[in-house]
Structure formats: C-alpha cells, structure tokens
Amino acid sequence: MTVTYILEKLSSCDIIVDLKVIDINVEPPIQSLKAKAVLENGYILQVTESIGMDFRRYLYHLQKGNDMIKRWDNAPHLKNIKTFPYHVHVQNDIKPMESTEVFIEDILLELKDMF
C-alpha cells in the first residue's frame, strides 16, 4: 500500500464531498499522509498514515463538530488490549475496544454503512 493509493480511495469515495491534503511525503523509506475529508453529512474524517518497509502507523479519526465519534489506530500505548496494538476509541467510552488492523477500504465501507 502507498499513500497515493490511499488518496485514490479517498478521492473516488462517493460520500466524501471535500478532501484536503494537509501533508504528504511519497518518498521512501517512509511515506506519510495527513488528510482531512468532509463527508456529505457534515462528518469529518481525519486520515494519518505512515508506511515503510516493515512499518505502518495509522489513525482514522471520525468526528462531527467538536465531538469524536470513532477513532481507529495502532499507537502502541495500550499493551493490555488483546489485539495490541490495534484498537478503536468509540465516542465517550473511557476504555478503548479491541480491533483488527484496518485499512482505508475498511474505514470507508464502515462509514458507508453508518450513513
């Protein structure tokens, strides 16, 4: 996977009405992307990806106004979760939930199901 591939998926998604690239690096050894997608219903999806040979760090943050709805990430800070480092934060839940590794396609499919 490349950051260009992620941008193509975001650009071709029919529920995204505006896409802004905040920062992008397509040069090896680590590609990175920060983007903000406005969805047709006023939700905002912030996408942060860093991809290297044996490295991938991601964060997909869905919000409405100032309220966080859901955030999928693999930051290695929750070692007590069975699916470490993969987890998801849901609205006001204090404890993050277990998650599988997710990719942009997974997020876009879930968003389409939500709306």
Protein Blocks (a to p, Z undefined) as FASTA:
>chain_A
ZZklmmmmmmmpmkbcbdcdfbdcfbdfbdcdddddddfkopacdddddddfklccdddd
ddehjbcfbdcdfbfkblmbmklcbdcdehjbfbacddddddfklmmmmmmmmZZ
